Every structure is written in structure tokens, then in C-alpha cells.
Amino acid sequence: MSRKTSETNIEISLNLDGKGQFHVDTGIEFFDHMLNSFAKHGFFDLEVKADGDVGVDDHHTVEDVGILLGEVFKEAIGNKRGIKRMAHAIVPMDDSLATVAVDIGGRSYTVFDIEFTNQKVGTLSTENVEHFFESFANSAMININTKVEGENDHHKIEALFKAFARALNDASRVEHDKIPSTKGVL
């Protein structure tokens, strides 16, 4: 799937039933590292090629990758028949502890309970980490609730991406043949 704007040109493929293989190039090395962790710890096969106006800053690339990755996830999950739907993961990384809960319920909402000490990790603006998760949630139509504690911003962000991957993998697992909703639709 692709997304092309005057600010970015992005192609993403995602296999939810993968082996954790990845090839990611966004032009933002720390963001690449986080998406690689997302693929590896979610056991998703992920390919991302993004050309963006990173000379301006990282905002448009991070936002548009979040939007497109959410769209790709929504397409990959299909009609949601049989999925577990809700899951959570708690992941430590050195001084940090990330808790992420997700609901693939057809409504978007993001709770982001993380404070950063620095404005950037590498060339990734820490304010854009929240924006990535909001963009993903809005286009995938899922709830993401996060809480991360710790001192080191690198560790907090990495624990967050790993916990998100594990929660999303668990929530998207097929367990039965029903639509997991009292409404009968998701």
C-alpha cells in the first residue's frame, strides 16, 4: 500500500502472520530502529520505504508512516472475525517499564502517558512519538492506551514500541469464529 503527498512518498507492506522479518528505511534512523523492534517483537513481516521532507524535520514522515501503517494494519486484520480483539503487554527495558493495552474495536482513541526529558532521540523528535501512535490509532480505528515509566528516553520509547507490538500481535490473534462484540460488528 502506498501514500504520496507533497511532503512524503511512502510504501508499506505488512504480514501479521510473519516471522518478524523487516526492511525499514524512513530516513530517520532511530525511528527505523523502533519500527524494526515493532516488527521483530510482534512477529510481523514489515517493509517500509519512506521518502520525506526530513530536511525540514521529522514530523511529516513520522505522521504519514503512522497513518499508512494504521491503514495497512486495518486492511490486514480484515473483518475481525475470530480475533481476540483486546490485549495488553508489559515490557521492561533497563530502567523503563512500558504498559500498552489495545482494543481493535473499530473506534480510535489514544492515551499517551509518557514524559520525555529530551526533545530528540537521534533525529526523532520525542513529541512525534505520541503523534505516530495517534496517527496509527486513527487510521487503524483502534484504541491504544500507554503508560511508560523510566529515566532514559531511548529505553522508554523502545519499551513502548516492543509492548505495542506484543499487545497488537496478541489482540489480532484468531481464537474463534465470532465477531467479538455485543453489537455483532466491529
C-alpha positions in Angstrom: 0.0 0.0 0.0 1.3 3.5 -0.7 0.7 7.1 0.4 2.0 10.0 -1.6 1.7 13.7 -0.6 3.7 16.8 -1.4 5.7 16.1 1.7 6.2 12.3 1.7 6.2 9.2 -0.6 5.7 6.0 1.4 5.2 2.3 0.6 4.4 -0.2 3.4 3.7 -3.9 3.4 2.7 -5.9 6.5 2.1 -9.5 7.1 0.5 -10.1 10.6 1.3 -13.8 10.4 5.0 -13.3 9.7 8.3 -14.2 11.4 9.4 -10.8 12.5 11.4 -10.0 9.3 11.8 -6.4 8.4 13.3 -3.9 6.0 12.7 -0.3 7.0 14.1 2.9 5.6 12.4 6.2 6.7 15.5 8.4 6.7 15.1 8.7 10.5 17.5 6.1 11.9 16.0 5.9 15.4 12.5 5.6 14.0 13.8 2.8 11.7 15.1 1.1 14.8 11.7 1.4 16.6 9.8 0.0 13.5 12.3 -2.8 13.3 11.6 -3.6 17.0 7.9 -3.4 16.3 8.2 -6.0 13.5 10.6 -8.3 15.5 8.6 -8.4 18.7 5.2 -8.5 17.1 6.4 -11.3 14.7 5.2 -9.1 11.8 6.9 -9.1 8.5 7.2 -5.4 7.7 8.6 -3.4 4.8 8.7 0.4 4.9 10.2 2.7 2.3 9.6 6.4 3.1 11.0 9.4 1.4 10.0 12.5 3.3 11.0 16.1 3.8 13.3 15.2 6.7 15.4 18.2 5.9 12.5 20.3 7.2 12.0 18.0 10.2 10.8 14.5 11.0 7.1 15.4 11.6 5.6 14.6 8.2 7.4 11.3 7.7 6.6 10.0 11.2 2.9 11.1 10.9 2.5 9.7 7.4 4.1 6.4 8.3 1.8 6.2 11.3 -1.2 6.9 9.0 -0.3 4.4 6.3 0.8 1.7 8.8 -2.5 2.0 10.5 -4.3 1.7 7.2 -2.3 -1.3 6.2 -3.0 -2.9 9.6 -6.7 -2.2 9.2 -6.7 -3.9 5.8 -4.7 -6.9 7.1 -7.0 -7.5 10.0 -9.9 -7.8 7.7 -13.4 -8.2 9.1 -12.0 -9.1 12.5 -14.0 -12.3 12.7 -12.5 -14.5 15.4 -9.8 -12.1 16.7 -9.1 -11.8 20.4 -9.7 -8.1 19.9 -8.2 -6.8 23.2 -4.8 -7.4 24.7 -2.1 -5.8 26.7 1.7 -6.2 27.2 4.1 -5.1 29.9 7.7 -4.8 28.7 10.7 -3.7 30.8 13.9 -2.3 29.3 16.6 -1.5 31.8 15.2 1.5 33.8 12.0 1.7 31.8 8.7 -0.2 32.0 6.1 0.2 29.3 2.5 -0.9 29.6 0.3 -0.9 26.4 -3.3 -2.1 26.1 -5.0 -2.2 22.7 -8.6 -2.7 21.5 -9.2 -3.5 17.8 -12.8 -2.5 18.3 -13.4 -0.1 15.4 -13.1 3.2 17.3 -9.9 5.2 17.6 -8.6 6.7 20.8 -5.1 7.2 22.2 -4.0 7.6 25.8 -0.3 8.5 26.0 1.1 8.7 29.5 4.8 9.3 28.9 7.1 12.2 29.8 10.3 12.8 28.0 13.4 14.5 29.2 14.9 15.3 25.8 13.4 16.9 22.7 15.1 14.3 20.4 16.5 10.8 20.4 18.8 10.7 17.5 16.9 12.7 14.8 13.5 11.6 16.1 11.6 14.3 17.9 10.1 12.8 21.1 6.9 14.8 20.6 6.4 12.9 17.3 6.3 9.5 19.1 2.9 10.4 20.5 1.9 11.7 17.1 2.9 8.4 15.5 0.6 6.4 17.9 -2.3 8.8 17.4 -1.9 8.6 13.6 -1.8 4.8 13.7 -4.8 4.6 16.1 -6.9 7.0 14.0 -6.3 5.2 10.7 -6.5 1.7 12.1 -9.6 2.5 14.1 -8.2 1.0 17.3 -7.7 2.1 20.9 -4.1 2.4 22.2 -3.5 3.1 25.9 0.1 3.6 27.0 2.0 4.2 30.2 5.7 4.3 30.3 8.0 4.9 33.3 11.7 5.4 33.4 14.6 7.8 33.1 16.2 7.1 29.7 14.2 8.4 26.7 15.7 5.8 24.3 14.7 3.0 26.7 11.2 4.4 27.3 10.5 4.7 23.5 11.9 1.3 22.7 10.0 -0.5 25.5 6.9 1.3 24.2 7.3 0.0 20.6 8.0 -3.5 21.9 5.0 -3.5 24.2 2.8 -2.1 21.4 3.9 -4.9 19.1 3.3 -7.7 21.6 -0.1 -6.3 22.5 -1.1 -5.9 18.9 0.1 -9.4 18.0 -1.9 -10.9 20.8 -5.1 -8.9 20.1 -5.0 -9.8 16.4 -4.7 -13.5 17.1 -7.6 -15.6 15.7 -9.2 -17.6 18.6 -12.7 -18.5 17.4 -15.1 -17.8 14.5 -17.3 -15.0 16.1 -17.2 -11.2 15.8 -16.0 -10.2 19.3 -18.7 -7.6 20.1 -22.1 -7.5 21.7 -23.1 -5.3 18.8 -22.3 -8.0 16.3 -20.0 -5.7 14.3 -16.6 -4.1 14.8 
